[in-house]
Amino acid sequence: MHASVFSTQHNRQAQKRTNQQTFKTPAIYVISSSAQREVALLLAEQVRTALPELALINHCGPGNLKSQLRRADKLAAQVALILDE
């Protein structure tokens, strides 16, 4: 039992390391109000098409402006693009 638990934990840790190694720091972190979410998604799609080498993250989850800016900072985004009404 202990060996399988260790193996599972070891596999999760190895997968986590792999995910961290392949993650690219975003150049742009798009923040939008719920009213502008659709516009933000369309903009992100256009940027990704025009500049495929550019890493871009579009915040689609909940959270106020402050928490979204904290997330962009935590990810070390070069630019936080804010779309509001």
Protein Blocks (a to p, Z undefined) as FASTA:
>chain_A
ZZmmmmmmmmmmmmmmmmmmmpccdfbdcdddfklmmmmmmmmmmmmmmmmmbccdddfb
gcdfklmmmmmmmnopabdcdddZZ
